[in-house]
């Protein structure tokens, strides 16, 4: 069956950016029409449909995507958009609210970021996409901080070893999530349309602990070919991440994105898709351009402060800053800290910001528990860094371990109360120091943490000369259970 769908992408201020996908057609549409209240809505940059790189042997492409950019009708304005592409495709409708011009005063509202990560459809008993769409609060943007798909799940699955069949199998996992509303399954489709979204990758956009091969999973090992040593899985996964999660005609996924909404200066860094299997390499985590963008973002914060226009930094990636280097780094899960050169560069840069008294909020996921912690710069003893973790939305299954946890929870119920989330881990205590002791956790060392499947709402509001930060976690349950919050925290760049 043929499908037409669209979702809003995070773009520049005063613009609407749409990813449009067409599935199950022999040829890409030659024209796409957009309208608002029957009035044509003409893109200022018309997208060009590119085949989603999931080819089948002996068949032409049947799935396509393009990105269209429009001039918004003002800041914080709802746009009710109708999309049609002919060819027997049902029109698609969606509501997109443009970004605000700036963070509002506390009495007038807040700038809201929906934060989510780690979605496995196999264990989704609630329909996470529908749950996100049903939240009464309306975020201004959404950040999906990694593992929007688990290409390596289930653990016992044997994926095809030929390139065409492998690409089809991996793309099937994307379509299950991206088209869930249309195909009647569970997935992320409705959640992806909640607000203009930016998607960062983490390891399961490839496989666990990518780029390190996993002995237990066929296909993660680099294999020789007539043109040289390649990894078919890695190449296919990188292409599909670019096609589904970022979109457009650029064959390579962009590794950074900058957006300023006064007084926030936000940078989203992909430190996974170009990661190298060399912990000492100067570009082990991200390429030189992304590193340059990171340094430019930091310099911009310092320059703004020196001009008497202080800003709050917001930085996001797919793993936590505060985790120590992993011991089983190649066969387990390497952390940012395992990559000595670039992690040191990141910490040194954030340390410099902290010495200038500049506040940074770091948004991430990955660890399968949620936590809010604050840290001070050890040279100035001033709080300068707030790390917000939200993970997972639907926990990936772990064979044998899950069965043992379920059995233990049954026994626990015999002598007391069973746990609501028996398969999930408790949030870890914040480390006393991290980043080579550049940062120290602000008391209490045990910060507020949450166990279980959640999405978070990260809110910023102006208050006096500073900005207030509040984080609210929504347990993903059916029926819904009450949310809980951390904060407000006052962020003030002196």
C-alpha positions as CSV (number, residue, x, y, z in Angstrom):
1,X,0.0,0.0,0.0
2,X,1.2,3.5,-0.8
3,X,1.6,6.1,1.9
4,X,2.2,9.9,2.1
5,X,3.4,11.2,5.5
6,X,5.1,14.3,6.8
7,X,6.7,15.6,10.0
8,X,8.1,18.9,11.1
9,X,11.9,19.3,11.4
10,X,13.7,21.8,13.6
11,X,14.8,24.7,11.4
12,X,15.7,28.3,11.6
13,X,13.6,31.0,13.3
14,X,10.5,32.1,11.4
15,X,10.5,29.1,9.1
16,X,8.5,25.8,8.8
17,X,10.5,22.8,7.7
18,X,8.8,19.6,6.7
19,X,10.2,16.1,6.0
20,X,7.9,14.5,3.4
21,X,8.0,10.7,2.8
22,X,6.3,8.7,0.1
23,X,6.2,5.0,0.5
24,X,5.2,2.1,-1.8
25,X,5.2,4.0,-5.1
26,X,6.9,3.2,-8.4
27,X,8.1,6.8,-9.0
28,X,8.5,9.8,-6.8
29,X,5.8,12.5,-7.1
30,X,6.6,15.2,-9.6
31,X,4.6,17.8,-7.7
32,X,3.5,18.2,-4.1
33,X,0.9,20.8,-3.1
34,X,0.7,22.4,0.4
35,X,-2.2,24.5,1.6
36,X,-3.4,26.2,4.8
37,X,-7.2,26.7,5.0
38,X,-7.5,26.0,1.2
39,X,-4.9,28.8,0.5
40,X,-1.7,27.6,-1.2
41,X,1.3,27.4,1.1
42,X,4.3,27.8,-1.3
43,X,7.7,26.6,-0.1
44,X,10.6,29.1,-0.3
45,X,12.9,26.1,-0.8
46,X,11.2,23.3,-2.7
47,X,12.5,19.8,-1.8
48,X,13.7,17.3,-4.4
49,X,12.7,13.8,-3.7
50,X,15.5,11.4,-3.3
51,X,15.2,7.6,-3.0
52,X,15.5,6.3,0.5
53,X,18.5,4.1,0.3
54,X,16.9,0.7,1.0
55,X,17.0,-0.8,-2.5
56,X,15.9,-4.3,-3.4
57,X,17.8,-6.4,-5.9
58,X,16.2,-6.2,-9.4
59,X,13.6,-3.6,-8.3
60,X,13.5,0.2,-8.7
61,X,13.2,2.3,-5.6
62,X,9.7,2.5,-4.0
63,X,10.3,4.9,-1.0
64,X,11.3,8.5,-1.3
65,X,11.9,11.6,0.9
66,X,12.4,15.3,0.5
67,X,12.6,18.4,2.8
68,X,10.5,21.5,2.1
69,X,11.1,24.9,3.7
70,X,8.5,27.6,4.2
71,X,8.3,31.1,5.5
72,X,6.4,30.9,8.8
73,X,3.3,33.2,9.2
74,X,4.9,34.7,12.3
75,X,6.5,33.5,15.6
76,X,4.6,30.9,17.7
77,X,1.9,30.6,15.1
78,X,0.0,27.4,14.5
79,X,0.0,26.3,10.8
80,X,-2.7,23.7,9.8
81,X,-1.2,22.2,6.7
82,X,-2.7,19.9,4.1
83,X,-0.3,18.0,1.8
84,X,-1.3,16.2,-1.4
85,X,0.8,14.5,-4.0
86,X,-1.7,12.8,-6.3
87,X,-1.1,9.4,-7.7
88,X,-3.7,7.8,-5.4
89,X,-1.9,8.9,-2.3
90,X,-4.2,10.0,0.5
91,X,-3.6,13.7,1.6
92,X,-1.8,14.2,4.8
93,X,-2.7,16.8,7.5
94,X,-0.6,18.1,10.3
95,X,-0.4,21.0,12.7
96,X,2.9,22.8,13.1
97,X,3.6,25.7,15.4
98,X,6.5,28.0,14.5
99,X,9.2,28.7,17.0
100,X,9.0,31.6,19.3
101,X,11.2,34.7,18.8
102,X,12.7,34.4,22.3
103,X,12.3,32.8,25.7
104,X,9.2,34.4,27.4
105,X,9.0,35.9,30.9
106,X,7.9,33.4,33.5
107,X,4.5,35.0,33.9
108,X,3.9,34.7,30.2
109,X,4.9,31.0,29.8
110,X,8.1,29.2,28.9
111,X,10.2,27.8,26.1
112,X,9.6,24.0,26.1
113,X,11.8,21.2,24.8
114,X,10.4,17.7,24.7
115,X,13.3,15.3,25.4
116,X,13.2,11.6,24.7
117,X,15.6,8.8,23.8
118,X,15.9,5.0,23.5
119,X,12.7,3.6,21.8
120,X,12.3,-0.1,21.2
121,X,9.0,-1.0,19.5
122,X,9.3,-4.7,20.6
123,X,8.5,-3.7,24.2
124,X,6.1,-0.8,23.6
125,X,2.9,-1.8,25.3
126,X,1.5,1.8,25.4
127,X,2.2,3.2,21.9
128,X,4.8,5.8,22.8
129,X,4.0,8.0,19.7
130,X,0.4,8.2,20.7
131,X,1.3,8.9,24.3
132,X,3.5,11.8,23.3
133,X,0.9,13.2,21.0
134,X,-1.7,13.0,23.8
135,X,0.4,15.1,26.3
136,X,-1.7,18.1,27.2
137,X,1.4,20.4,27.1
138,X,2.5,21.7,23.8
139,X,6.3,21.8,23.4
140,X,8.0,24.3,21.2
141,X,10.4,21.8,19.9
142,X,11.4,18.1,20.4
143,X,14.8,16.6,20.8
144,X,15.1,12.8,20.2
145,X,18.5,12.2,21.7
146,X,19.4,8.8,20.2
147,X,18.3,5.2,19.6
148,X,15.1,6.2,17.8
149,X,15.5,2.7,16.3
150,X,17.2,-0.4,17.5
151,X,18.6,-1.8,14.3
152,X,20.4,-4.6,16.3
153,X,17.2,-5.8,18.2
154,X,16.1,-8.4,18.9
155,X,19.4,-9.7,20.1
156,X,18.9,-13.2,18.5
157,X,17.9,-11.8,15.1
158,X,20.1,-12.9,12.2
159,X,20.1,-10.1,9.6
160,X,20.8,-10.8,5.9
161,X,24.4,-10.7,4.8
162,X,23.8,-9.4,1.3
163,X,23.7,-5.6,0.8
164,X,20.3,-5.2,-0.8
165,X,18.5,-7.6,1.6
166,X,20.3,-6.0,4.6
167,X,19.2,-2.5,3.6
168,X,15.6,-3.7,3.3
169,X,15.7,-5.4,6.7
170,X,17.1,-2.3,8.4
171,X,14.6,0.1,6.6
172,X,11.7,-2.1,7.7
173,X,12.6,-1.2,11.3
174,X,12.5,2.5,10.4
175,X,9.1,2.2,8.6
176,X,7.7,0.4,11.6
177,X,8.4,3.4,13.7
178,X,7.9,6.2,11.1
179,X,4.5,4.9,9.7
180,X,3.0,3.4,12.9
181,X,-0.1,5.6,12.8
182,X,-0.9,4.6,9.3
183,X,-0.1,0.9,9.5
184,X,-1.9,0.4,12.8
185,X,1.1,-0.6,14.9
186,X,3.0,1.0,17.8
187,X,5.8,3.4,17.0
188,X,7.0,7.0,17.0
189,X,5.0,8.5,14.1
190,X,2.6,10.6,16.2
191,X,5.4,11.6,18.6
192,X,7.6,12.8,15.7
193,X,4.8,15.2,14.7
194,X,4.2,16.7,18.1
195,X,6.6,19.6,17.5
196,X,9.5,20.5,15.2
197,X,12.0,17.9,16.0
198,X,15.8,17.3,15.8
199,X,17.0,13.7,15.9
200,X,20.5,12.8,17.2
201,X,21.9,9.3,16.7
202,X,23.4,7.0,19.2
203,X,24.8,3.5,18.9
204,X,21.6,1.6,18.2
205,X,21.1,3.6,15.0
206,X,23.9,1.2,14.1
207,X,24.5,-1.5,16.7
208,X,25.4,-1.7,20.4
209,X,28.7,0.2,21.0
210,X,29.1,1.2,17.4
211,X,31.7,1.4,15.8
212,X,33.2,-1.4,17.7
213,X,32.2,-4.8,16.3
214,X,30.3,-7.2,18.5
215,X,31.3,-10.8,18.5
216,X,27.8,-11.9,19.2
217,X,26.2,-10.1,16.3
218,X,26.9,-11.2,12.7
219,X,27.4,-8.3,10.3
220,X,29.1,-5.9,12.7
221,X,32.5,-7.0,11.6
222,X,34.3,-5.3,8.7
223,X,34.6,-7.7,5.7
224,X,36.8,-7.6,2.7
225,X,35.3,-6.8,-0.7
226,X,36.9,-6.4,-4.2
227,X,37.0,-2.6,-3.6
228,X,38.5,-2.8,-0.1
229,X,37.4,-3.5,3.5
230,X,33.9,-2.2,4.2
231,X,31.1,-2.8,6.7
232,X,27.8,-3.1,4.8
233,X,25.7,-2.6,7.9
234,X,27.5,0.5,9.0
235,X,27.2,2.1,5.5
236,X,23.5,1.2,5.3
237,X,22.7,2.4,8.8
238,X,24.4,5.8,8.1
239,X,22.5,6.2,4.9
240,X,19.2,5.4,6.5
241,X,19.8,7.8,9.5
242,X,20.5,10.6,7.0
243,X,17.4,9.7,4.9
244,X,14.8,9.1,7.7
245,X,16.0,11.2,10.6
246,X,17.6,14.2,8.8
247,X,16.3,14.1,5.3
248,X,17.2,16.1,2.2
249,X,19.6,15.5,-0.7
250,X,22.9,15.7,1.2
251,X,24.2,12.1,1.0
252,X,26.0,12.6,4.4
253,X,24.3,13.3,7.7
254,X,25.2,16.7,9.2
255,X,27.0,16.3,12.5
256,X,25.9,19.6,14.1
257,X,23.0,22.1,14.2
258,X,23.0,25.5,15.8
259,X,19.9,27.4,16.9
260,X,19.6,30.6,19.0
261,X,16.4,31.6,20.7
262,X,17.4,34.5,23.0
263,X,18.9,34.1,25.5
264,X,19.5,30.5,24.7
265,X,22.3,29.4,22.4
266,X,21.7,25.8,21.4
267,X,24.0,23.3,19.7
268,X,23.1,19.7,18.9
269,X,26.2,17.5,18.3
270,X,26.2,14.1,16.6
271,X,29.1,12.3,18.3
272,X,28.1,8.9,17.0
273,X,27.6,8.6,13.2
274,X,31.2,9.5,12.4
275,X,32.8,8.0,15.5
276,X,36.1,6.1,15.0
277,X,37.3,2.8,16.6
278,X,40.4,4.7,17.9
279,X,40.1,6.2,21.4
280,X,43.2,8.4,20.9
281,X,42.3,9.8,17.4
282,X,42.0,13.6,17.4
283,X,38.6,13.2,15.6
284,X,37.5,10.1,17.4
285,X,34.1,11.3,18.4
286,X,33.2,13.8,15.7
287,X,34.7,15.2,12.5
288,X,36.8,18.4,12.4
289,X,33.8,20.6,11.2
290,X,31.6,19.5,14.1
291,X,34.5,20.3,16.5
292,X,34.9,23.7,14.9
293,X,31.2,24.3,15.3
294,X,31.4,23.4,19.0
295,X,34.3,25.8,19.6
296,X,32.5,28.6,17.6
297,X,29.4,28.0,19.8
298,X,31.5,28.3,23.0
299,X,33.4,31.4,21.7
300,X,30.0,33.0,20.9
301,X,28.9,32.5,24.5
302,X,32.0,34.2,25.8
303,X,31.8,37.1,23.3
304,X,28.2,37.7,24.1
305,X,28.9,37.9,27.8
306,X,31.8,40.3,27.2
307,X,29.5,42.5,25.2
308,X,27.0,42.6,28.2
309,X,24.6,40.3,26.5
310,X,24.9,37.1,28.4
311,X,23.4,33.9,27.1
312,X,22.7,30.4,28.4
313,X,24.3,27.6,26.5
314,X,22.3,24.5,25.7
315,X,24.3,21.5,24.4
316,X,23.0,18.1,23.4
317,X,24.4,14.8,22.3
318,X,23.6,11.0,22.6
319,X,25.7,10.2,25.7
320,X,26.3,11.7,29.1
321,X,29.2,14.0,30.0
322,X,29.4,12.8,33.6
323,X,30.0,9.1,33.0
324,X,33.5,7.8,33.6
325,X,35.5,5.9,31.0
326,X,34.1,2.3,30.7
327,X,36.5,-0.5,31.5
328,X,35.0,-2.9,28.9
329,X,35.2,-0.2,26.3
330,X,35.2,-2.3,23.1
331,X,32.9,-5.1,24.0
332,X,30.6,-3.2,26.3
333,X,29.6,0.4,26.0
334,X,32.4,3.0,25.5
335,X,31.6,6.4,27.0
336,X,32.5,9.8,25.8
337,X,35.3,9.8,28.3
338,X,37.0,6.8,26.6
339,X,37.8,9.1,23.7
340,X,40.7,10.8,25.4
341,X,41.5,13.6,22.9
342,X,38.1,15.0,21.9
343,X,36.5,14.4,25.3
344,X,39.4,16.4,26.9
345,X,38.7,19.1,24.4
346,X,35.0,19.2,25.3
347,X,35.7,19.3,29.0
348,X,38.4,22.0,28.6
349,X,36.0,24.1,26.6
350,X,33.2,23.7,29.1
351,X,35.7,24.4,31.9
352,X,36.6,27.7,30.3
353,X,32.9,28.6,30.0
354,X,32.5,27.7,33.7
355,X,35.5,30.0,34.6
356,X,33.6,32.8,32.8
357,X,30.6,32.0,34.9
358,X,28.6,30.9,31.8
359,X,25.8,28.4,32.5
360,X,25.4,25.4,30.2
361,X,22.5,22.9,30.2
362,X,23.4,19.5,28.7
363,X,20.6,17.3,27.3
364,X,21.0,13.6,26.6
365,X,19.7,10.1,27.0
366,X,21.3,6.6,26.5
367,X,21.6,5.2,30.0
368,X,18.1,3.7,30.6
369,X,17.4,5.8,33.6
370,X,16.7,9.5,34.1
371,X,18.4,12.1,36.2
372,X,18.9,15.9,36.7
373,X,22.2,16.9,38.3
374,X,24.1,20.1,38.6
375,X,27.9,20.6,38.8
376,X,30.2,23.4,39.8
377,X,33.4,24.5,38.3
378,X,36.2,23.4,40.6
379,X,38.3,26.5,40.0
380,X,35.5,29.0,40.8
381,X,33.2,26.8,43.0
382,X,30.3,28.3,41.1
383,X,27.5,26.1,39.7
384,X,27.9,26.2,35.9
385,X,26.6,22.9,34.4
386,X,23.2,21.2,34.6
387,X,22.9,17.7,33.0
388,X,19.4,16.5,32.1
389,X,19.1,12.8,31.1
390,X,15.8,11.2,29.9
391,X,16.0,7.5,29.0
392,X,14.3,5.3,27.9
393,X,10.9,5.7,26.3
394,X,10.6,1.9,25.7
395,X,13.3,-0.3,27.2
396,X,15.1,-2.7,24.9
397,X,14.8,-6.3,26.0
398,X,17.8,-8.1,27.5
399,X,17.5,-11.9,27.1
400,X,17.9,-14.0,30.3
401,X,18.5,-10.9,32.5
402,X,14.9,-9.8,32.0
403,X,13.5,-13.2,32.9
404,X,15.5,-13.3,36.1
405,X,14.3,-9.8,37.0
406,X,10.7,-10.7,36.4
407,X,11.1,-13.8,38.6
408,X,12.7,-11.7,41.3
409,X,9.8,-9.2,41.2
410,X,7.3,-12.1,41.6
411,X,9.1,-13.2,44.7
412,X,9.3,-9.6,46.0
413,X,5.5,-9.4,45.7
414,X,5.1,-12.4,48.0
415,X,6.8,-10.6,50.9
416,X,6.0,-6.9,49.9
417,X,5.2,-4.7,47.0
418,X,6.3,-5.4,43.5
419,X,8.2,-2.8,41.6
420,X,6.4,-0.8,38.9
421,X,9.5,-1.0,36.6
422,X,11.1,-4.3,37.5
423,X,13.3,-4.5,34.3
424,X,14.7,-1.0,34.6
425,X,17.8,0.1,36.5
426,X,17.8,2.7,39.3
427,X,19.4,6.0,38.4
428,X,23.0,6.2,39.3
429,X,24.4,8.7,41.8
430,X,26.2,11.6,40.3
431,X,30.0,11.2,40.5
432,X,31.6,13.5,43.1
433,X,33.9,14.7,40.3
434,X,34.1,14.2,36.5
435,X,36.0,15.5,33.5
436,X,39.3,15.0,35.2
437,X,38.0,16.8,38.3
438,X,37.1,19.9,36.2
439,X,33.5,19.6,37.6
440,X,32.2,18.7,41.0
441,X,28.6,17.6,41.6
442,X,26.6,20.1,43.6
443,X,25.2,18.7,46.8
444,X,23.3,16.5,47.3
445,X,25.4,14.0,45.4
446,X,22.3,11.9,45.0
447,X,20.3,14.1,42.7
448,X,16.7,13.6,41.7
449,X,16.3,10.6,39.5
450,X,13.6,8.5,37.9
451,X,13.3,4.8,37.0
452,X,11.2,3.6,34.1
453,X,10.0,4.7,30.7
454,X,9.6,8.5,30.5
455,X,9.6,11.5,28.3
456,X,10.7,14.9,29.8
457,X,9.7,18.4,29.3
458,X,12.6,20.9,29.7
459,X,11.3,24.4,30.3
460,X,13.1,27.7,30.2
461,X,11.6,31.0,31.4
462,X,13.1,34.4,31.9
463,X,13.1,35.5,35.5
464,X,14.7,38.9,36.4
465,X,18.2,39.0,34.9
466,X,18.4,35.2,34.6
467,X,16.6,32.2,33.3
468,X,14.7,29.5,35.3
469,X,15.0,25.9,34.3
470,X,12.4,23.3,35.2
471,X,12.4,19.6,34.2
472,X,9.2,17.5,34.3
473,X,9.2,13.8,33.7
474,X,6.1,12.0,32.4
475,X,5.9,8.2,33.1
476,X,4.9,6.4,29.9
477,X,2.0,4.3,31.3
478,X,-1.6,3.4,30.4
479,X,-3.6,4.7,32.1
480,X,-1.4,7.8,32.7
481,X,0.3,8.2,36.1
482,X,1.3,11.6,37.6
483,X,4.3,13.5,36.4
484,X,7.1,14.7,38.7
485,X,9.5,17.6,38.4
486,X,13.0,18.9,39.3
487,X,13.7,22.6,39.8
488,X,13.2,25.3,39.2
489,X,16.9,26.1,38.9
490,X,18.1,29.6,38.4
491,X,20.6,30.0,35.6
492,X,22.3,33.4,35.8
493,X,25.4,34.3,33.8
494,X,27.4,36.8,35.9
